[in-house]
Amino acid sequence: MDFWTRLKNEIKAKNTTQEWIAGQIKVPFGTFRKWMTRKTYPNLKEGTEIAKLLGVSAEYLITGSEQEGLDNIERNLINTYRKLSSTDKENALIAVNAWAEKYKLP
C-alpha cells in the first residue's frame, strides 16, 4: 500500500472529505485534488497537517509502518488517544493500567 492509498483509506475511515481537509489546511481544493491524482505532492508542513487531521502520523502515511499489523479496533484506539488532551491521556493510561491489573493481563 502506498501513501495515496493510505491517505484515501484514512479519509474514508474518518468519514470526512478531501474538500474538508483542503479547507482545514488552507490549500485550494484543486491543489488537494492534484495530490490525490498523484500529479503533485504536499510539502512537509501540509503532509504533517493532513496526518494530524486524520489522527495518524506522517510516518504512517509515508511508510505505512507505524500502524501496520493493527486491526481496526487497535487503530481506532490509537487515533482516539491522539486526540485527547495531555491530562486526558494520563487519565486514560491510569484507567487502562487499572483494568489490566484487575484482569491480570501481562
N, CA, C and O atoms as CSV, one atom per row, in Angstrom:
chain,resi,resn,atom,element,x,y,z
A,1,MET,N,N,0.858,-1.176,0.000
A,1,MET,CA,C,0.000,0.000,0.000
A,1,MET,C,C,0.901,1.235,0.000
A,1,MET,O,O,1.896,1.281,0.724
A,2,ASP,N,N,0.555,2.226,-0.805
A,2,ASP,CA,C,1.368,3.433,-0.901
A,2,ASP,C,C,0.714,4.609,-0.153
A,2,ASP,O,O,-0.381,4.494,0.398
A,3,PHE,N,N,1.426,5.732,-0.158
A,3,PHE,CA,C,0.965,6.950,0.516
A,3,PHE,C,C,-0.463,7.293,0.104
A,3,PHE,O,O,-1.311,7.565,0.953
A,4,TRP,N,N,-0.722,7.279,-1.193
A,4,TRP,CA,C,-2.020,7.723,-1.698
A,4,TRP,C,C,-3.140,6.797,-1.265
A,4,TRP,O,O,-4.233,7.251,-0.926
A,5,THR,N,N,-2.872,5.515,-1.277
A,5,THR,CA,C,-3.882,4.552,-0.848
A,5,THR,C,C,-4.162,4.707,0.641
A,5,THR,O,O,-5.316,4.686,1.068
A,6,ARG,N,N,-3.091,4.864,1.436
A,6,ARG,CA,C,-3.293,5.073,2.877
A,6,ARG,C,C,-4.067,6.356,3.135
A,6,ARG,O,O,-4.961,6.383,3.982
A,7,LEU,N,N,-3.730,7.425,2.409
A,7,LEU,CA,C,-4.428,8.696,2.592
A,7,LEU,C,C,-5.911,8.547,2.242
A,7,LEU,O,O,-6.771,8.991,3.003
A,8,LYS,N,N,-6.213,7.937,1.118
A,8,LYS,CA,C,-7.613,7.730,0.725
A,8,LYS,C,C,-8.351,6.873,1.746
A,8,LYS,O,O,-9.499,7.155,2.088
A,9,ASN,N,N,-7.689,5.827,2.230
A,9,ASN,CA,C,-8.309,4.956,3.235
A,9,ASN,C,C,-8.591,5.703,4.531
A,9,ASN,O,O,-9.649,5.524,5.133
A,10,GLU,N,N,-7.650,6.538,4.962
A,10,GLU,CA,C,-7.841,7.301,6.202
A,10,GLU,C,C,-8.963,8.323,6.052
A,10,GLU,O,O,-9.755,8.511,6.975
A,11,ILE,N,N,-9.037,8.977,4.911
A,11,ILE,CA,C,-10.121,9.936,4.676
A,11,ILE,C,C,-11.468,9.217,4.767
A,11,ILE,O,O,-12.411,9.712,5.385
A,12,LYS,N,N,-11.539,8.059,4.150
A,12,LYS,CA,C,-12.782,7.281,4.186
A,12,LYS,C,C,-13.078,6.794,5.603
A,12,LYS,O,O,-14.219,6.872,6.059
A,13,ALA,N,N,-12.052,6.287,6.305
A,13,ALA,CA,C,-12.236,5.758,7.664
A,13,ALA,C,C,-12.696,6.836,8.635
A,13,ALA,O,O,-13.427,6.547,9.583
A,14,LYS,N,N,-12.277,8.069,8.406
A,14,LYS,CA,C,-12.654,9.181,9.295
A,14,LYS,C,C,-13.964,9.819,8.861
A,14,LYS,O,O,-14.419,10.796,9.455
A,15,ASN,N,N,-14.566,9.253,7.812
A,15,ASN,CA,C,-15.851,9.763,7.314
A,15,ASN,C,C,-15.781,11.261,7.036
A,15,ASN,O,O,-16.676,12.022,7.403
A,16,THR,N,N,-14.697,11.663,6.379
A,16,THR,CA,C,-14.521,13.064,6.030
A,16,THR,C,C,-14.329,13.167,4.521
A,16,THR,O,O,-14.466,12.177,3.803
A,17,THR,N,N,-14.017,14.348,4.050
A,17,THR,CA,C,-13.874,14.551,2.613
A,17,THR,C,C,-12.553,15.243,2.296
A,17,THR,O,O,-11.938,15.884,3.149
A,18,GLN,N,N,-12.148,15.094,1.062
A,18,GLN,CA,C,-10.955,15.801,0.589
A,18,GLN,C,C,-11.180,17.307,0.679
A,18,GLN,O,O,-10.262,18.052,1.024
A,19,GLU,N,N,-12.381,17.752,0.375
A,19,GLU,CA,C,-12.701,19.182,0.427
A,19,GLU,C,C,-12.520,19.734,1.836
A,19,GLU,O,O,-11.977,20.824,2.014
A,20,TRP,N,N,-12.975,18.983,2.835
A,20,TRP,CA,C,-12.868,19.441,4.222
A,20,TRP,C,C,-11.404,19.551,4.622
A,20,TRP,O,O,-10.998,20.546,5.222
A,21,ILE,N,N,-10.611,18.538,4.296
A,21,ILE,CA,C,-9.192,18.563,4.653
A,21,ILE,C,C,-8.495,19.726,3.970
A,21,ILE,O,O,-7.719,20.443,4.602
A,22,ALA,N,N,-8.765,19.920,2.679
A,22,ALA,CA,C,-8.158,21.046,1.956
A,22,ALA,C,C,-8.487,22.366,2.647
A,22,ALA,O,O,-7.618,23.224,2.802
A,23,GLY,N,N,-9.728,22.524,3.056
A,23,GLY,CA,C,-10.127,23.748,3.753
A,23,GLY,C,C,-9.421,23.922,5.086
A,23,GLY,O,O,-9.030,25.033,5.444
A,24,GLN,N,N,-9.255,22.834,5.818
A,24,GLN,CA,C,-8.613,22.896,7.129
A,24,GLN,C,C,-7.139,23.271,7.035
A,24,GLN,O,O,-6.618,23.966,7.907
A,25,ILE,N,N,-6.462,22.812,5.979
A,25,ILE,CA,C,-5.035,23.135,5.847
A,25,ILE,C,C,-4.819,24.339,4.932
A,25,ILE,O,O,-3.688,24.708,4.614
A,26,LYS,N,N,-5.929,24.937,4.522
A,26,LYS,CA,C,-5.929,26.180,3.755
A,26,LYS,C,C,-5.173,26.071,2.424
A,26,LYS,O,O,-4.338,26.911,2.090
A,27,VAL,N,N,-5.495,25.012,1.682
A,27,VAL,CA,C,-4.995,24.900,0.309
A,27,VAL,C,C,-6.215,24.805,-0.610
A,27,VAL,O,O,-7.244,24.258,-0.214
A,28,PRO,N,N,-6.109,25.326,-1.816
A,28,PRO,CA,C,-7.227,25.208,-2.746
A,28,PRO,C,C,-7.563,23.736,-2.994
A,28,PRO,O,O,-6.674,22.886,-3.040
A,29,PHE,N,N,-8.840,23.450,-3.151
A,29,PHE,CA,C,-9.236,22.069,-3.384
A,29,PHE,C,C,-8.594,21.524,-4.653
A,29,PHE,O,O,-8.268,20.338,-4.717
A,30,GLY,N,N,-8.410,22.362,-5.658
A,30,GLY,CA,C,-7.744,21.923,-6.889
A,30,GLY,C,C,-6.344,21.400,-6.619
A,30,GLY,O,O,-5.911,20.426,-7.235
A,31,THR,N,N,-5.640,22.041,-5.702
A,31,THR,CA,C,-4.303,21.584,-5.311
A,31,THR,C,C,-4.399,20.234,-4.631
A,31,THR,O,O,-3.626,19.328,-4.942
A,32,PHE,N,N,-5.338,20.086,-3.706
A,32,PHE,CA,C,-5.515,18.815,-3.000
A,32,PHE,C,C,-5.883,17.713,-3.994
A,32,PHE,O,O,-5.381,16.593,-3.901
A,33,ARG,N,N,-6.750,18.033,-4.933
A,33,ARG,CA,C,-7.162,17.053,-5.935
A,33,ARG,C,C,-5.960,16.595,-6.776
A,33,ARG,O,O,-5.865,15.421,-7.133
A,34,LYS,N,N,-5.044,17.524,-7.092
A,34,LYS,CA,C,-3.830,17.151,-7.829
A,34,LYS,C,C,-2.984,16.188,-7.001
A,34,LYS,O,O,-2.392,15.252,-7.537
A,35,TRP,N,N,-2.931,16.426,-5.688
A,35,TRP,CA,C,-2.191,15.494,-4.824
A,35,TRP,C,C,-2.810,14.110,-4.915
A,35,TRP,O,O,-2.109,13.107,-5.050
A,36,MET,N,N,-4.120,14.072,-4.841
A,36,MET,CA,C,-4.814,12.783,-4.812
A,36,MET,C,C,-4.721,12.041,-6.153
A,36,MET,O,O,-4.866,10.820,-6.199
A,37,THR,N,N,-4.482,12.771,-7.227
A,37,THR,CA,C,-4.301,12.118,-8.528
A,37,THR,C,C,-2.823,11.927,-8.834
A,37,THR,O,O,-2.450,11.572,-9.953
A,38,ARG,N,N,-1.993,12.163,-7.837
A,38,ARG,CA,C,-0.544,11.912,-7.902
A,38,ARG,C,C,0.188,12.800,-8.908
A,38,ARG,O,O,1.253,12.438,-9.408
A,39,LYS,N,N,-0.389,13.956,-9.199
A,39,LYS,CA,C,0.276,14.880,-10.123
A,39,LYS,C,C,1.292,15.751,-9.395
A,39,LYS,O,O,2.310,16.138,-9.968
A,40,THR,N,N,1.017,16.054,-8.151
A,40,THR,CA,C,1.952,16.797,-7.303
A,40,THR,C,C,1.862,16.216,-5.902
A,40,THR,O,O,0.984,15.399,-5.621
A,41,TYR,N,N,2.765,16.633,-5.021
A,41,TYR,CA,C,2.791,16.134,-3.653
A,41,TYR,C,C,2.672,17.285,-2.668
A,41,TYR,O,O,3.115,18.396,-2.959
A,42,PRO,N,N,2.075,17.032,-1.497
A,42,PRO,CA,C,2.066,18.069,-0.457
A,42,PRO,C,C,3.481,18.258,0.077
A,42,PRO,O,O,4.294,17.333,0.062
A,43,ASN,N,N,3.763,19.473,0.550
A,43,ASN,CA,C,5.067,19.675,1.188
A,43,ASN,C,C,5.029,19.096,2.600
A,43,ASN,O,O,3.991,18.605,3.045
A,44,LEU,N,N,6.145,19.152,3.295
A,44,LEU,CA,C,6.238,18.531,4.620
A,44,LEU,C,C,5.230,19.112,5.599
A,44,LEU,O,O,4.589,18.368,6.341
A,45,LYS,N,N,5.083,20.426,5.609
A,45,LYS,CA,C,4.132,21.075,6.523
A,45,LYS,C,C,2.705,20.620,6.226
A,45,LYS,O,O,1.956,20.273,7.139
A,46,GLU,N,N,2.338,20.625,4.959
A,46,GLU,CA,C,0.983,20.218,4.578
A,46,GLU,C,C,0.743,18.740,4.875
A,46,GLU,O,O,-0.325,18.366,5.362
A,47,GLY,N,N,1.726,17.909,4.585
A,47,GLY,CA,C,1.595,16.484,4.869
A,47,GLY,C,C,1.417,16.204,6.342
A,47,GLY,O,O,0.625,15.345,6.732
A,48,THR,N,N,2.161,16.937,7.167
A,48,THR,CA,C,2.052,16.788,8.623
A,48,THR,C,C,0.687,17.247,9.109
A,48,THR,O,O,0.089,16.610,9.976
A,49,GLU,N,N,0.193,18.344,8.558
A,49,GLU,CA,C,-1.133,18.839,8.935
A,49,GLU,C,C,-2.230,17.849,8.539
A,49,GLU,O,O,-3.175,17.629,9.296
A,50,ILE,N,N,-2.103,17.259,7.360
A,50,ILE,CA,C,-3.086,16.267,6.910
A,50,ILE,C,C,-3.091,15.081,7.864
A,50,ILE,O,O,-4.149,14.620,8.291
A,51,ALA,N,N,-1.900,14.591,8.195
A,51,ALA,CA,C,-1.795,13.445,9.103
A,51,ALA,C,C,-2.435,13.765,10.445
A,51,ALA,O,O,-3.165,12.944,11.000
A,52,LYS,N,N,-2.165,14.947,10.965
A,52,LYS,CA,C,-2.728,15.349,12.266
A,52,LYS,C,C,-4.251,15.381,12.202
A,52,LYS,O,O,-4.922,14.902,13.117
A,53,LEU,N,N,-4.796,15.940,11.134
A,53,LEU,CA,C,-6.255,15.993,10.983
A,53,LEU,C,C,-6.868,14.598,10.944
A,53,LEU,O,O,-7.978,14.382,11.431
A,54,LEU,N,N,-6.134,13.657,10.360
A,54,LEU,CA,C,-6.644,12.298,10.238
A,54,LEU,C,C,-6.331,11.437,11.455
A,54,LEU,O,O,-6.767,10.289,11.534
A,55,GLY,N,N,-5.575,11.990,12.405
A,55,GLY,CA,C,-5.260,11.246,13.621
A,55,GLY,C,C,-4.218,10.167,13.420
A,55,GLY,O,O,-4.189,9.185,14.162
A,56,VAL,N,N,-3.357,10.338,12.420
A,56,VAL,CA,C,-2.264,9.400,12.179
A,56,VAL,C,C,-0.971,10.200,12.090
A,56,VAL,O,O,-0.998,11.431,12.061
A,57,SER,N,N,0.141,9.516,12.049
A,57,SER,CA,C,1.409,10.220,11.894
A,57,SER,C,C,1.758,10.365,10.421
A,57,SER,O,O,1.282,9.603,9.579
A,58,ALA,N,N,2.587,11.344,10.125
A,58,ALA,CA,C,3.082,11.491,8.755
A,58,ALA,C,C,3.880,10.246,8.378
A,58,ALA,O,O,3.840,9.803,7.230
A,59,GLU,N,N,4.600,9.684,9.341
A,59,GLU,CA,C,5.362,8.456,9.088
A,59,GLU,C,C,4.439,7.354,8.578
A,59,GLU,O,O,4.772,6.647,7.627
A,60,TYR,N,N,3.290,7.214,9.209
A,60,TYR,CA,C,2.355,6.181,8.773
A,60,TYR,C,C,1.900,6.420,7.338
A,60,TYR,O,O,1.876,5.489,6.532
A,61,LEU,N,N,1.535,7.668,7.012
A,61,LEU,CA,C,1.082,7.944,5.650
A,61,LEU,C,C,2.184,7.663,4.634
A,61,LEU,O,O,1.917,7.161,3.542
A,62,ILE,N,N,3.416,7.987,4.995
A,62,ILE,CA,C,4.528,7.814,4.058
A,62,ILE,C,C,4.980,6.359,3.963
A,62,ILE,O,O,5.154,5.828,2.866
A,63,THR,N,N,5.171,5.715,5.120
A,63,THR,CA,C,5.763,4.374,5.112
A,63,THR,C,C,4.783,3.253,5.401
A,63,THR,O,O,4.995,2.110,4.997
A,64,GLY,N,N,3.719,3.583,6.097
A,64,GLY,CA,C,2.758,2.555,6.493
A,64,GLY,C,C,3.221,1.724,7.661
A,64,GLY,O,O,2.515,0.804,8.076
A,65,SER,N,N,4.387,2.018,8.208
A,65,SER,CA,C,4.961,1.131,9.223
A,65,SER,C,C,4.427,1.346,10.626
A,65,SER,O,O,4.415,0.409,11.424
A,66,GLU,N,N,3.992,2.534,10.944
A,66,GLU,CA,C,3.617,2.814,12.329
A,66,GLU,C,C,2.476,1.937,12.827
A,66,GLU,O,O,2.549,1.407,13.936
A,67,GLN,N,N,1.440,1.775,12.042
A,67,GLN,CA,C,0.277,1.031,12.495
A,67,GLN,C,C,0.079,-0.266,11.726
A,67,GLN,O,O,-0.984,-0.882,11.805
A,68,GLU,N,N,1.089,-0.679,10.989
A,68,GLU,CA,C,0.973,-1.916,10.222
A,68,GLU,C,C,0.749,-3.091,11.163
A,68,GLU,O,O,1.392,-3.190,12.208
A,69,GLY,N,N,-0.135,-3.953,10.801
A,69,GLY,CA,C,-0.399,-5.129,11.613
A,69,GLY,C,C,-1.466,-4.928,12.679
A,69,GLY,O,O,-1.845,-5.883,13.357
A,70,LEU,N,N,-1.950,-3.717,12.837
A,70,LEU,CA,C,-3.000,-3.461,13.821
A,70,LEU,C,C,-4.365,-3.661,13.175
A,70,LEU,O,O,-4.564,-3.362,11.997
A,71,ASP,N,N,-5.298,-4.172,13.968
A,71,ASP,CA,C,-6.651,-4.285,13.426
A,71,ASP,C,C,-7.365,-2.945,13.587
A,71,ASP,O,O,-6.814,-2.011,14.172
A,72,ASN,N,N,-8.570,-2.852,13.077
A,72,ASN,CA,C,-9.299,-1.574,13.101
A,72,ASN,C,C,-9.584,-1.079,14.505
A,72,ASN,O,O,-9.553,0.126,14.755
A,73,ILE,N,N,-9.862,-1.992,15.425
A,73,ILE,CA,C,-10.129,-1.575,16.807
A,73,ILE,C,C,-8.879,-0.933,17.405
A,73,ILE,O,O,-8.960,0.116,18.043
A,74,GLU,N,N,-7.726,-1.564,17.199
A,74,GLU,CA,C,-6.479,-1.006,17.733
A,74,GLU,C,C,-6.173,0.347,17.098
A,74,GLU,O,O,-5.760,1.277,17.791
A,75,ARG,N,N,-6.370,0.461,15.799
A,75,ARG,CA,C,-6.120,1.733,15.117
A,75,ARG,C,C,-7.063,2.813,15.636
A,75,ARG,O,O,-6.646,3.953,15.839
A,76,ASN,N,N,-8.328,2.465,15.852
A,76,ASN,CA,C,-9.291,3.443,16.372
A,76,ASN,C,C,-8.912,3.891,17.772
A,76,ASN,O,O,-9.041,5.070,18.103
A,77,LEU,N,N,-8.441,2.954,18.606
A,77,LEU,CA,C,-7.989,3.321,19.946
A,77,LEU,C,C,-6.826,4.306,19.886
A,77,LEU,O,O,-6.812,5.305,20.605
A,78,ILE,N,N,-5.862,4.023,19.034
A,78,ILE,CA,C,-4.707,4.904,18.887
A,78,ILE,C,C,-5.144,6.273,18.376
A,78,ILE,O,O,-4.720,7.302,18.901
A,79,ASN,N,N,-5.988,6.280,17.358
A,79,ASN,CA,C,-6.444,7.551,16.792
A,79,ASN,C,C,-7.235,8.367,17.802
A,79,ASN,O,O,-7.083,9.587,17.865
A,80,THR,N,N,-8.069,7.716,18.586
A,80,THR,CA,C,-8.838,8.420,19.618
A,80,THR,C,C,-7.904,8.959,20.690
A,80,THR,O,O,-8.052,10.101,21.125
A,81,TYR,N,N,-6.948,8.153,21.116
A,81,TYR,CA,C,-5.978,8.566,22.130
A,81,TYR,C,C,-5.222,9.818,21.679
A,81,TYR,O,O,-5.004,10.729,22.478
A,82,ARG,N,N,-4.830,9.868,20.431
A,82,ARG,CA,C,-4.067,11.015,19.919
A,82,ARG,C,C,-4.860,12.312,19.971
A,82,ARG,O,O,-4.272,13.394,19.993
A,83,LYS,N,N,-6.159,12.222,19.989
A,83,LYS,CA,C,-6.996,13.416,20.007
A,83,LYS,C,C,-7.212,13.965,21.422
A,83,LYS,O,O,-7.728,15.069,21.591
A,84,LEU,N,N,-6.815,13.192,22.429
A,84,LEU,CA,C,-7.030,13.600,23.816
A,84,LEU,C,C,-6.045,14.670,24.245
A,84,LEU,O,O,-4.954,14.790,23.687
A,85,SER,N,N,-6.440,15.441,25.236
A,85,SER,CA,C,-5.515,16.398,25.842
A,85,SER,C,C,-4.480,15.620,26.642
A,85,SER,O,O,-4.662,14.429,26.895
A,86,SER,N,N,-3.408,16.270,27.039
A,86,SER,CA,C,-2.360,15.603,27.831
A,86,SER,C,C,-2.925,15.024,29.119
A,86,SER,O,O,-2.582,13.906,29.505
A,87,THR,N,N,-3.786,15.778,29.781
A,87,THR,CA,C,-4.391,15.306,31.029
A,87,THR,C,C,-5.261,14.087,30.784
A,87,THR,O,O,-5.208,13.114,31.536
A,88,ASP,N,N,-6.064,14.142,29.727
A,88,ASP,CA,C,-6.927,13.003,29.407
A,88,ASP,C,C,-6.117,11.779,29.006
A,88,ASP,O,O,-6.519,10.651,29.292
A,89,LYS,N,N,-4.980,11.985,28.346
A,89,LYS,CA,C,-4.107,10.863,28.001
A,89,LYS,C,C,-3.581,10.193,29.272
A,89,LYS,O,O,-3.554,8.967,29.371
A,90,GLU,N,N,-3.168,11.003,30.234
A,90,GLU,CA,C,-2.681,10.452,31.504
A,90,GLU,C,C,-3.791,9.677,32.211
A,90,GLU,O,O,-3.555,8.583,32.722
A,91,ASN,N,N,-4.992,10.237,32.241
A,91,ASN,CA,C,-6.120,9.563,32.887
A,91,ASN,C,C,-6.479,8.262,32.171
A,91,ASN,O,O,-6.814,7.266,32.812
A,92,ALA,N,N,-6.407,8.278,30.841
A,92,ALA,CA,C,-6.701,7.062,30.077
A,92,ALA,C,C,-5.678,5.976,30.388
A,92,ALA,O,O,-6.039,4.807,30.529
A,93,LEU,N,N,-4.414,6.347,30.496
A,93,LEU,CA,C,-3.374,5.378,30.813
A,93,LEU,C,C,-3.575,4.790,32.207
A,93,LEU,O,O,-3.395,3.589,32.409
A,94,ILE,N,N,-3.944,5.622,33.153
A,94,ILE,CA,C,-4.222,5.143,34.508
A,94,ILE,C,C,-5.381,4.144,34.478
A,94,ILE,O,O,-5.318,3.091,35.113
A,95,ALA,N,N,-6.433,4.481,33.741
A,95,ALA,CA,C,-7.604,3.601,33.663
A,95,ALA,C,C,-7.263,2.272,32.988
A,95,ALA,O,O,-7.691,1.217,33.454
A,96,VAL,N,N,-6.510,2.313,31.913
A,96,VAL,CA,C,-6.138,1.086,31.207
A,96,VAL,C,C,-5.241,0.218,32.091
A,96,VAL,O,O,-5.415,-0.999,32.144
A,97,ASN,N,N,-4.291,0.834,32.780
A,97,ASN,CA,C,-3.416,0.063,33.674
A,97,ASN,C,C,-4.211,-0.572,34.816
A,97,ASN,O,O,-3.935,-1.708,35.200
A,98,ALA,N,N,-5.182,0.141,35.356
A,98,ALA,CA,C,-6.023,-0.409,36.421
A,98,ALA,C,C,-6.849,-1.581,35.887
A,98,ALA,O,O,-7.001,-2.597,36.566
A,99,TRP,N,N,-7.370,-1.441,34.692
A,99,TRP,CA,C,-8.144,-2.507,34.073
A,99,TRP,C,C,-7.267,-3.735,33.829
A,99,TRP,O,O,-7.676,-4.865,34.097
A,100,ALA,N,N,-6.062,-3.501,33.320
A,100,ALA,CA,C,-5.133,-4.618,33.053
A,100,ALA,C,C,-4.766,-5.338,34.350
A,100,ALA,O,O,-4.665,-6.565,34.378
A,101,GLU,N,N,-4.568,-4.574,35.418
A,101,GLU,CA,C,-4.227,-5.177,36.703
A,101,GLU,C,C,-5.413,-5.983,37.257
A,101,GLU,O,O,-5.238,-7.079,37.789
A,102,LYS,N,N,-6.596,-5.429,37.123
A,102,LYS,CA,C,-7.803,-6.102,37.619
A,102,LYS,C,C,-7.982,-7.452,36.944
A,102,LYS,O,O,-8.350,-8.429,37.597
A,103,TYR,N,N,-7.724,-7.516,35.632
A,103,TYR,CA,C,-7.927,-8.750,34.884
A,103,TYR,C,C,-6.633,-9.550,34.705
A,103,TYR,O,O,-6.579,-10.493,33.916
A,104,LYS,N,N,-5.599,-9.163,35.446
A,104,LYS,CA,C,-4.316,-9.883,35.451
A,104,LYS,C,C,-3.731,-10.070,34.053
A,104,LYS,O,O,-3.259,-11.151,33.702
A,105,LEU,N,N,-3.772,-8.997,33.264
A,105,LEU,CA,C,-3.206,-9.064,31.922
A,105,LEU,C,C,-1.695,-8.899,32.007
A,105,LEU,O,O,-1.198,-8.179,32.873
A,106,PRO,N,N,-0.962,-9.556,31.117
A,106,PRO,CA,C,0.506,-9.461,31.158
A,106,PRO,C,C,0.994,-8.081,30.815
A,106,PRO,O,O,2.200,-7.837,30.804
